[in-house]
Amino acid sequence: MEKKLAKLKSMLAEISDLGAIAQLMGWDQQVNMPPGGAEARGTQQATLQRLIHIKSTNPELGKLLDDLKEYAKELDPDSDEAHLIKVAARDYERDIKVPPAFMAERAKVATLAQSAWEKARETDDFSLFQPHLEKVFDLAHQFVEFFAPYDHVYDPLLDIFEPGMKTEDVKRIFAALRPQQVELIRAISEQPQVDDSFLHQDFEEQKQWDFGVDVITKFGYDWNRGRQDKAVHPFTTGFSINDVRITTRIHEDYLPSGLFSTLHEGGHAIYAQGHAPELERTPLVGGASLAIHESQSRMYENLVGRSHDFWTYFYPKLQETFPEQLGNIDLETFYKGINKVEPSLIRVEADEATYNMHIMLRLELEIAVMENEIAVKDLPDAWNARMEEYLGITPPSNRDGVLQDVHWSSGSIGYFSTYALGNLVSAQLWEKINQDIPDLSSQIQNGEFGNLLTWLRTNIHRHGRKYEPQELVERVTGSQINAEPYMRYLKQKYGEIYGL
């Protein structure tokens, strides 16, 4: 069986290598590729995805996995090898249901849709994106039928990003969360608003860039194994645990945008750099799920990066960087300003109290399209109506509405709920971290993040995909994903800021 396990690892390593090449081409498309290269890149990605899928569904691979299932029962159930066989078998059973030609078509459609989305967003013209988005959703409908019967049409899509989780699970979690967040937002709206006008000044781009680089370096991002570039929509991608790249976007007239994008993507990258080296070139490399990945990015962005402790250390440095803009703004005013609660148009710049409402809106629209209750052509109006209903504001343009996110163009239907789930997981983990590191607050006030990183490396990062998300969260915190720790966090934080 040892020879068969070695053969399995060899075959899986080739698939991993090809996947990394596909990721590299995707990174290049968003960072370096000239606009005219979209069609050729789509064809290249289609070819590569077809080859990956052929290798991923090779009957020899299936035979090896069948032979090794009994062997896995003899192994330590918590060993890397036992989990490798389990996860590889799960991936194989999913992949063999999908034809290679479909994977090639989906890759080509997504590449062209990405280019069309960028043009549509730039010109504020949804009609340029609509036919591409219709193809994306048409392929999503085709995809789910490969997995029939299912409990809900959205389940196969959600399972790509949140293994083992069902649509009803997410609806239940959100149903418990929504009324509490609505009540908190209402209570805040009745209090005097904090001032954040000082954040809307001219902040030199390079200085913003350098400050963000300094912060995530202290967090533990390894620049020998990473880099940062600019992109229309910030993202993180990795081709190895030793090559994990981030992107950001900076607005010179609004300080938080670039800074918190860098912190957010830095959190993703630190997670990806932290997988155990022995998992390299296996299916166990990667996040346990997108919610777990988001828990890391949102933790560094918000629970650390928007905390009073964090700015106790970093604010004097920021004032030195921008003395004209912030020299006369005290720490308390700045802290309240970056945590201002106000319904806003753009998800990535939304405050913590309103952020999840953006996610619920997107989730509901995706489900409605998949259930054929809303047509793609009607998404702009449906988006605007829900924005008015949930946040009391209407986007003045599609650029600030239905066109603001990159996910649909990349074919990532089923992704959005992971952002809100990640918020919940971040707070659950944060409570446990503070129990295990009682003086974490003072450490952060002194710019010390080593113990935090060590805890995350040990309990979350190193495991990669060994555990399903609910299993990992319960293993670490003692309970599955739930809304209560996050609401405790929000109520305490904003209770202090707004005097609730």
N, C-alpha and C positions, 0 to 999 in steps of 0.2 A: 504493500500500500504506500510505502514511502516513495517509490518510484512514480506511482500514479499521482501522488500529491505534488511531487516535483514537476511532473508534466502539466498538471493543472495550473500551477503557479507560472510556468513558462508561457502557457497560452493566455492566461489572464494578463501577464505583463505586456504582451504584444498589444492586446486590446487597450490597455492603459496608455501605452505609448501613442497609439493612433488617436485616442481621445485627447491627449495632451496637444497633439499637432492640430486637431480641430479647434481646441481652445485657443491656441496661439493665433490661428487665422482669424478667429472671432475677435480677439484682442486687437490685432492689427487693423481689422476693419473699422473699429471704433476709434482708434488712436491715430493711425498713420495712413490708411488706404485712401487714395483719391476717389472722389465720388464716381468717376467713370468706371471704376473697377468692380462695381457691385454685381453686375451680371456674371462676369467671369468668376468672381468669388463665390457666387451662388452655385455655379456649376461645379467648382472645385469642392465646395462643402458637400454638395450632393454626392459626388463620387466618393469622398472620404467617409461620409456617414453610411453609405451603402456597404463599403468594405468593412467598416466597424461592425455593422449589423450582421453581415455574413459570418464574420469571425465570432461574434457574440452568440450566434445561434448554430454554430457548427455542431452537428450530431456527435462528433467525437468529444466535444466539451460536455455535452449532455450525458454521454455514457460515462465519462470520468466522474461527474458529479453523482450519478446514480451509484457507481461503484463505491464512492467515498462516503456516502451517507451513513452506512453502517459503521464504517471506520470512525466517523466523527463521534458516534455514540460512545466509543471507547476512550475518547480524549477528555481532558479536563473541559467541562462545558464552558468555562470562562476563558479558555485559551484562544490565542489568535487563530490557530489552525481550525478549531471547531467553528468559530464565527466566520472565518473565510469561506469554508464550505457552505455554511448556512446562507450567507449573504450572496455568494456567487450563484447558488442554486435559485434563490429568490429572483435575482436579476435574470437568470437564464429563463426561468418559467415565464417571466413577463416578456422578455424579448422575443421568444419563439412565437408569440401570438401576433407579432407585428411583421408584415412583409418588408424585405429590404427595400423594395421599390417605394414603399410609403415613406420610409425613413429618408431616402434620397430626396423625394419630393418635398417633404416637410423642411429639410435643410435648405433647399433652394428657395422655397417660398419665404422662409424666415429671413434669409439674407436679403432678398429683394424688398421685403416688407420693412426691414431695418432702414434701408436707404430711402424708401418712400416716406417712412415716418419722419426721418430727419428733414426732408424737404417740406413735408406737410407742416411740421412744427415750426420750421423757419418762416414759412409763408402764411401760417395760420389758415391752412386750406385743408379741411378734413377730406374733401373729395379726392385729393391725391392719395390718401392713405386708405380710403374706404374699400376699394376693390381688393387690396392686399389683405386687409383685415378680414374681409369676407372669406378669403381663401384660408386664412389662419384658423378661423372658427369652423369652416367646413372640414378642414383636416382634423380639428379637435373632435368634431362629431364622428368622423370616420374612426379616429383612434379609439374612442370609448367603446365602439361596437366590437372591436377586437376582444374586449373583456366582458362582453355580455354572457350571462346575466349579471346585473349589478344592482345594488340597493338604490343607488341614485346615479343619474347620468354624470354627475360631477366627481364621483368617487375615484374612477381610474385616473383622472387628471390630478386630483389632490394627492393621490398615493405616490405620484412621481416625486413630489416635494416633501410629503409627510408620510413616510411608510407606516402603514398600519392604522392611519387615522381616517375616519369616515366623515362625510359631509355633515351628518347629523351630530357628530361629536363637536365639530366646529360651531355649528348653529347653537348647540346647547351652551357651550362656553361663552359665545358672544351674547346669547340671550341673558346670561347672568351678568355680563359685563356692561351691556349697553345702558340699562336704566341707571346704574350707579355713576357712569361717566356723564350721562345727560344731567343728572342731579348735581354733580360736582361742577360742571360747566355753568349751569344755571346759578349756583351759589356764587361762583367767582364773578359772573357777569353783574351781580348786584353790588359788588364792592368797587371802590375807587380803582381805576385802572393804573397800572404802573407805567412809568415813562421809559420808552426804549428809543427815543428820538436820536440819542447819541450813537446808536448803532448804524444809523442811516447817514453816513458821511463818506468822505473819500478815504479809502484805506488802500494804500499801494499794494498791488497784486503780489509782487515778489516778497514783500514783508509778511503778508498773510501766509504765503506759501512756506516761507522759512519758519514761521512760528508753528504752523501745523506740523511740519517735519520734526521740529524739536520736541513737540509733545508726544507724537507717536514713537519717537525714538526712546523716550523715557518710559513709555508703556512697555516697550520690548520688541517693537517691530525691527527685524533684522534686515538692514539695507544691503548686506552682502548677499541676501537671498530675496531681494525685492526692489521695486522702484515705483515711482509715482509719475503719472502723466495726466494730461487733461482729456476730458471727454464730455460730450453733450449731456450725458446722464452718468453720474459717478457709479463705478462698479469695481469689483475685485475679481481677478481670475488667477488661477494657478496651474502650472504645467508640471509641478513637482513640489514637494515640501521645501525644496531649495530654490524655487522660482515662483514666488507669489507676488503679483503686481496689483497695484491699486491705481485708481484714477480719481480726480476731483474736478470740481468746477468752482471758479472764484468770481464773485461779483465785487467790484471795487467800491460800490455804493452801499453794500450791506455786509458787515463783518461776519455774522454767524454762518452764512451760507457755505463758504469755502472751508472754514475752520471745522464745523461739525460734520461736513462731508468727509473731510480727511480723517477725523476721529472715528467716524462710522466705518469707513472702508478699512481703516487701520485695524479695527476690532475684528473684522472678517479675516483679514490677512494674518493677524497674530494667531487666530484659531487654526488657519490652514498651515501655517509654519510649525504648529505645535503637534501635529500628528506624529506618533511614534515612528522612527525611521524604518523599523522592520515592516511597516505597513506599505511602504513605498512600492509603486507599480502593482498594487493589488486593489481589488474592489473595496477594501476597507479604508482606503484613503478618501477623505472627503468628510463633510459634515454629517452628523447623524441624521439631520434633516435641515431644511431651510429655516425652520423655527429655531432650532438650536443655533444655527449660524447667526440668525438675526438676534438671538439673545446675547451673543458676544458683541456684535456691532452696536446694538442699542445700549448695552451695558457700558461700553467705553464712551459712547457718544453722550449718554444721558445720566446714568447713575453715577458715573465718574465725572464726565466732562461738563455736565451742567450742575455739579454739586458745589456747595459752598466750600467744602474742604478742598476741592481741586483748585478753585480760584484763590483761596487763601495763599497758595503757593505760586500760582501762575499769573495772577492779575498784576502784581508789580512788574513782571517781565513784559506783559502785554502793554502796560502803561509806558514802559521804556521804549517799546517798539513804536507806539503811536502816541507820543506825548501831547501833540496838539489836539488830537481828538479825544483822548481819555485822561489826560493829566489832571483835569478838575472833576472827574467822575469817581466817586468813592466806590469801594468794593460792594457795599450793600446795594447801591443803586445799579451797579453793573450786574450783579447777581440776579436781582429782580428783573432787570431788563432782558437778559437772555432767557429768562423763564416766563416771560409775559404770556398770558393765555388770551388768545384772540383768534376766533375762527378765521382761517386763511385759505387761500386758493391752492397753494402748492404743498403736496404731501411731504416732500423731503425737507421742507422748512417749517412744518407744522409743530406746534408745541406739544408737550407730552399729554396734556389733558384732552386735546382734540384730535390727536394723531389717529387713534383707533377708529374714529368716525370715518376718516378717509378710507381706511381699509375695509370697513363694513360696506361702504358704498360700492367699492370696486368688486368685492366678493359677490354682492347681490346682483350687480350688473352681469358679471360673468355667468353666474348661475342662471339668470334670466335668459341670456342669449343661448346657453346650452339647453335650456328647457323650451326654447323657441317662443318665449314670451315677448322678447324684444328683438327686433332686427338690427343688424349692424348699422344700417343707415340711420337708425333712430337713436343711436348711442349718445350723440352730442346733446340732444334734447333731454334724454333720460338722465344723463350725467348732471346737467344743469338743474333739473328738477330736484334731484336728490341732494345736491349741494345746498340748495335753498332750504329743503326740508330738514336736513341734518345739521347744517352749520349756519343757516340764515344768510348765505351769500350766494350770488350767482356769478360765475366766471364771465368776464367781459369778452373773452375770446376762447376759441378751442385750444389755442396754445396753452392757456392757463387752466384748461378744463380737460377734456377727453384726450388731448394729445400730449399731456405732460409726462406720462410715464413710458418707458421703453419696453416694458414687459410684453405687451400684446404683439408688438412687432417681431419680437424674438420667438413668438409662439409659446410663451410661458403662461398658458392658461392653467390656473390652479395654484398659482404662486402667491397671490396677494395676501391670503389669510395668514401666511407665515410671518408677516411683519407684526401683526397684532399678537399672534401666539408667541413670537419672540419677545415682545414686551413683557408678557406674563411670565415667561420662563426666566427672563433676566431678573425680575424682582424675586422670584422664588429662590434662584441661586444666590442673589445678593443677601437675603436673610440668612441663608446657610453660611455664606462666606463670612459674614460679620459675627456669627456664632463661633466659627472656627478661628477667626483672626480678630479678637476682641478690640485690639487697638488699631484696626484698619483706618479709622477716621483720622487719627493723628499721623499715621504713616502717609496718607494721601496729602495731608496738610504740609508735610515736609518733602513732598515730591518723590516719595518712595513707593514704587509699584512692583517691586520684586516679589514680595510675598503673595500679592494678588495674582501675579502671573504664575507663580509656582502652584498655587491652589488650582487655578484654571487648567494648567498643563496636566496636573495629576488627575483631576476629577472629570474633566471634559475633553480637553484638546487631544490628548494622546490616544484616545479610543477611536477616533475617526468614526467610521460607520459600524463599529462592532455592535452597537445597541440601537434599537429603534427609539424614536424620541421619547415616547411615554415611558419606556423602560429605563432610559438613561436618567430622566428627570426624577422618577421615583427612586431609582438606585441612589441618587445623590441627595435628594431632599426629603425622601420618605413619602411623597405623594405625587400623583400625576399632575398634569398641567391644570391649573385653576386660576381664577381671577383674583382671589382674595389678597394675596401678598402684593400684587400690583396696585390694587385699590388702596391698601393700607399705605403704601409708598406715596401714591398721588395725594391722598387726603392729608397726610402729615406734611408733605412738602408744600403743597399749595395752601394748606391751612395756615402755615407760618408766613408764607409770602403775602397772602391776601387777607390775613386776619380772620379766617373763618371760625 
